[in-house]
Amino acid sequence: MAKRRAVIKIIDKKYAIGDVVKVQVIIIHPMETGFAKDKHSGALKPRFYVKKIEIYYNDKPVTSFELDVSASQNPKIKFPLKITEAGTLKVRFINSENEVTEKTTKVKPK
């Protein structure tokens, strides 16, 4: 099993408590629809995709996204977030094999 990872980025460089910022999350993950054939064996490659992305701000759920095989490889999600305090932003994603990966980043208002 390959190590899965994610990137969380608060796009706005300067922000304060009360501001709404843009957050971008990129999930580094291959995606297989189940329709592609292996070049060597000719067998269909099994479905393999990110099925759920959950976002937490200071351990409180903020939003979640349900995906399916139609999502692109390395899906990118952007969403607004109101900054209420310093803390952590966490992305948790689950793939079709029920592997769970988490990534956190600090939220540091000025």
RODO-2510 file (C-alpha; in nm, 4 decimals, decimal comma):
residues 110
     n   res          X          Y          Z
     1     m     0,0000     0,0000     0,0000
     2     a     0,1472     0,3348    -0,1052
     3     k     0,1557     0,6252     0,1364
     4     r    -0,1287     0,8670     0,0643
     5     r    -0,1010     1,2372     0,1300
     6     a    -0,2792     1,5688     0,1074
     7     v    -0,1893     1,9355     0,0861
     8     i    -0,3888     2,2020     0,2742
     9     k    -0,3311     2,5640     0,1821
    10     i    -0,4960     2,8808     0,3084
    11     i    -0,4776     3,0873    -0,0101
    12     d    -0,5155     3,4264     0,1589
    13     k    -0,1744     3,5192     0,3038
    14     k    -0,2899     3,7778     0,5593
    15     y    -0,6076     3,7184     0,7546
    16     a    -0,7506     3,8058     1,0933
    17     i    -1,0180     3,6654     1,3222
    18     g    -1,3536     3,7320     1,1551
    19     d    -1,2166     3,7113     0,8000
    20     v    -1,3420     3,4607     0,5437
    21     v    -1,0503     3,2958     0,3640
    22     k    -1,0207     3,0608     0,0679
    23     v    -0,8864     2,7153     0,1517
    24     q    -0,7553     2,4702    -0,1061
    25     v    -0,7095     2,0986    -0,0420
    26     i    -0,5348     1,8666    -0,2855
    27     i    -0,5551     1,4924    -0,2289
    28     i    -0,2588     1,3111    -0,3854
    29     h    -0,4279     0,9881    -0,4906
    30     p    -0,4544     0,7802    -0,8096
    31     m    -0,8044     0,7146    -0,9397
    32     e    -0,9231     0,4076    -1,1275
    33     t    -1,2755     0,3831    -1,2689
    34     g    -1,2798     0,0073    -1,3049
    35     f    -1,3062     0,0372    -1,6845
    36     a    -0,9354     0,0610    -1,7749
    37     k    -0,7419    -0,2509    -1,8698
    38     d    -0,3980    -0,3482    -1,7461
    39     k    -0,1559    -0,3188    -2,0415
    40     h     0,0164    -0,6482    -1,9679
    41     s    -0,2602    -0,8832    -1,8534
    42     g    -0,5596    -0,7281    -2,0271
    43     a    -0,7596    -0,7622    -1,7030
    44     l    -0,9708    -0,4716    -1,5826
    45     k    -0,8037    -0,2626    -1,3144
    46     p    -1,0157    -0,2546    -0,9956
    47     r    -1,1989     0,0630    -0,8944
    48     f    -0,9819     0,2788    -0,6676
    49     y    -1,0804     0,6324    -0,5762
    50     v    -1,1288     0,8853    -0,2952
    51     k    -1,4835     0,8434    -0,1729
    52     k    -1,5069     1,1000     0,1085
    53     i    -1,3235     1,4150     0,2165
    54     e    -1,3952     1,5621     0,5607
    55     i    -1,2731     1,9026     0,6829
    56     y    -1,2339     1,9923     1,0523
    57     y    -1,1459     2,3265     1,2134
    58     n    -1,0211     2,2815     1,5697
    59     d    -1,1675     1,9288     1,5651
    60     k    -1,5167     2,0521     1,4727
    61     p    -1,6601     1,9373     1,1376
    62     v    -1,6796     2,2197     0,8836
    63     t    -1,7764     2,0467     0,5597
    64     s    -1,7489     1,7167     0,3765
    65     f    -1,7462     1,6061     0,0153
    66     e    -1,8671     1,2757    -0,1312
    67     l    -1,6766     1,1664    -0,4432
    68     d    -1,7048     0,8751    -0,6841
    69     v    -1,5006     0,7234    -0,9654
    70     s    -1,5740     1,0221    -1,1903
    71     a    -1,3476     1,2496    -0,9803
    72     s    -1,0116     1,3265    -1,1349
    73     q    -0,6818     1,1927    -1,0110
    74     n    -0,5420     1,4143    -0,7303
    75     p    -0,8741     1,5930    -0,6689
    76     k    -0,8587     1,9606    -0,5700
    77     i    -1,1283     2,1173    -0,3526
    78     k    -1,1637     2,4898    -0,2729
    79     f    -1,3989     2,6293    -0,0117
    80     p    -1,4479     2,9415     0,2047
    81     l    -1,3745     2,9290     0,5784
    82     k    -1,4524     3,1916     0,8418
    83     i    -1,1597     3,2352     1,0800
    84     t    -1,2890     3,2353     1,4375
    85     e    -0,9656     3,1614     1,6257
    86     a    -0,6131     3,0274     1,5928
    87     g    -0,5827     2,6496     1,5803
    88     t    -0,5685     2,3677     1,3302
    89     l    -0,7361     2,2792     1,0054
    90     k    -0,7544     1,9066     0,9323
    91     v    -0,8465     1,7155     0,6187
    92     r    -0,9396     1,3493     0,6515
    93     f    -1,0034     1,1409     0,3443
    94     i    -1,1200     0,7865     0,2925
    95     n    -1,0649     0,5883    -0,0248
    96     s    -1,2559     0,2980    -0,1768
    97     e    -1,0413     0,0487     0,0175
    98     n    -1,1353     0,2287     0,3413
    99     e    -0,7810     0,3590     0,3926
   100     v    -0,7981     0,6754     0,6038
   101     t    -0,5419     0,9551     0,5688
   102     e    -0,5253     1,2785     0,7680
   103     k    -0,3296     1,5989     0,7230
   104     t    -0,3316     1,9091     0,9439
   105     t    -0,2076     2,2650     0,9129
   106     k    -0,1943     2,5557     1,1552
   107     v    -0,4382     2,8454     1,1362
   108     k    -0,2531     3,1604     1,2441
   109     p    -0,4607     3,4792     1,2193
   110     k    -0,2649     3,8083     1,2328
***
